[in-house]
Every structure is written in structure tokens, then in C-alpha cells.
Amino acid sequence: MTKHQIEVITSVERRRRWSREEKERLVAATFEPGGSVSEIARSAGIHVSQLFGWRKELCQISAPSVPQLVPVEVVEALPAPQPPATPPPICRPRKKSSMVTIELGGARRLRVESDIDNEALGRILDVLERR
């Protein structure tokens, strides 16, 4: 036979008052390896959300409340950037490209877009021929 602890509340007030030490003990148990918040709350006779609320409350208190400041150095304004010496290349609208399949032999194929740079394609084919 197992003995269970029972708390009888005889006053008009139905809320139980938890001391800070009791709250800290229960919250600390939730951080133990293998500790289950649900099981700890059930064994204490409280709702899981209450225990999560205590965790949030007690963990925020231990965090530093002073915001960390970053040193700032004020300097004179930088000169405006100079425009580039050469104008940027003009991007022409891309036509709808199609795929070209090049049969290399030995069941090898190379698929490229039809608007590929000829020099780049030549370098790719040179590398594939050496293999």
C-alpha cells in the first residue's frame, strides 16, 4: 500500500501560497536531466502552466536586467563615393532560351542553354574530351 500526502485546506481561501524556496525547488527539478515538467507539476498538485510560469518568472529574475551598451564613436561624414570609372555593363533582356543536348558518345550527354558563351562551352568540351 502506498501512502499519498494529502493537503486539507480548512480556510475560506482556496489558493495555496507557495514560498519562493518551494517554487525554486520545483523549478530546479524541471532542469534536472530526465525531469518531466508534467510529472513534477502533477506530483506537486499544480497545473503544468503554473510551473512554466514560475520557470519564466524565476529565470528572468536571474538574467541581468541592465541592458548592455555598445560604445559609439562619432566621426566626420565620409566623402560621397566616386562613380565607377567604367559604366556597368548594360544587361539586355534575356530571350527565352532553349536547351541544347550534345551527344558525347559512350552514353554521355551534355545539356546547355542555347545562349551559352561559345568560349565557355569550348573550355567545357575540352575538359570532357580529356576524360
N, C-alpha and C positions, 0 to 999 in steps of 0.2 A: 504494500500500500504506500502510495506517495503522498507526502504532506505538501500542501499548497498554502502559501502565505495569502491570507485574506485581509483586506483593509476594510474596516467598518467606519463609515463616516456618519457621525451622530449629530453633527451640527446642521444648521439650516443651509449653510454654504456647501454647495456640491462640488466646487472646484478644489482640486488638490493643489497645494502650494509646494513647488519643488525648489529646494535650496540650490544655490549656484554649484555647490560641490556635487550634488546628485546629478544635476544636468551635465556637468563636466565629466563625471564618471561614465554616464550613459553615452555621451558623445565620443569620449575616448574609446569606448568599447566598439563603436562603429568603425573606427580606423584601424582596429587590430586586424591582422591577416586572418581571413576566413570569417570575419564578423559580418553578420547579416543585419541590416538596419531593421528589416521586418521582424526578425526573431527577437532582437533586442527590445524593440518597441512593444511587441506582444508580451514579452516577459515582464516588462515594467508596467503594463496595463495602460499604455498610451497609444495614440494613433501615430502611424508612421509619419504623417505630415508634421506632427508636433516635434518629433525627433529631428526631422530635416530642418525645421525652423530653428531649433536650438543649435544645430550644426552651423547653420548660416550665421546666426547671431554671434555665437562664440568664436567662430573663425574670423569674422570681420573685426571683432574687438582686438584680436591679436595682430592683425595686419596694421602696418603703420598708417596712421590717419593723416600724416603730414605729406602733402604732395611733394614729390621730388622736383626740384627746379633745375633747369639746364642753364648754364651760363651763356649769355648772349653778348656778342661783340658787335658794336655798331661801327661800320666803316663807310667811307665815302662811296657814292654811287659809282659803279663800274661804267666805263665808256660803252657807248652803243656798239653792238657787234658790226663789223665791216661786212658788206655784201661779198659773197664769194667772187673770186677773180673770173671764173668761167661760169656761164649761166648753166643751171641744171638742165640735163637732157630733157627734151620735150617727149613726153610719153604720148605715143599715138594710141588711139583706141584699138584694143585688140579685136581682131576679127575672130569670128567663131572658128576655132581650129579643129582640125580633124586628126585622127591618129593614123600613123603610117606604120605598118608592120614590115620589118626587114627580116627575111629568112636567112639565117646564117649557116644553115646546114647542121646536120647532127641533131636534129630536133630542137635547135636553138633559135629563138626569135627575139628580136629587139623591137619594142614598140616605142615610138617617139611621136611627139606632136608635129604636125606638118610645118609649123613655123619655127622649128628649132634652128639655131645658129649653125650654119654649114661647117664652120671651123670646129665647133664643139662636137658635132656629130662625127667629123673626121677623126678627132682625137679618141672618141669612144670606140669607133670601129677599129682603130689601130691597136688599142689595148685588147680588144676582143680577139683580133687576129693572132696576137702573140700567145694566147692561151691554147 
